[in-house]
Amino acid sequence: MTNDPKQRCADVLARILADTYVLYLKTHNFHWNVEGEKFRALHEMFEGQYRDMWDALDELAERVRALGAYAPGTPAKFAALATIEANEEIPSADQMIRELIADHEAMADMLSKAIKSVQEEADEASAGMLADRQTAHEKQVWMMKAMTA
Ligand SMILES: [Fe+2]
């Protein structure tokens, strides 16, 4: 691990960026390929989710740059850094929801740890950005659970 506090924060942000990218792409894939009687509702819900994550990707990457590091931006780099897993299958609509709930819960958990890491380096700007992301993922968990209640 590097001794440079800014680099440590950039590393934390880069991992969140990679996981956000993998979940962004998974969600856009589900938007395209969801089928069944819940099609309209899920197609639109997934669009709201992927648009939110698309915007967040740019913010996270540019914060990495502001900290003096290069942002990861290739499929290989994202795959190496991310823990959220892509799904090569086309799941049923209900399975898509279950999988995304678990992924957004995992994101919220990772973000909670990431916030503590950057606060240890007194990087409150990154902490605020990550807290906004945690809020967004927790909101999606609520909305998907409400839909399936
Ligand atoms: Fe679309």
Residues whose N, C-alpha, C, O or C-beta is under 5 A from the ligand:
A	BS01	LIG	none
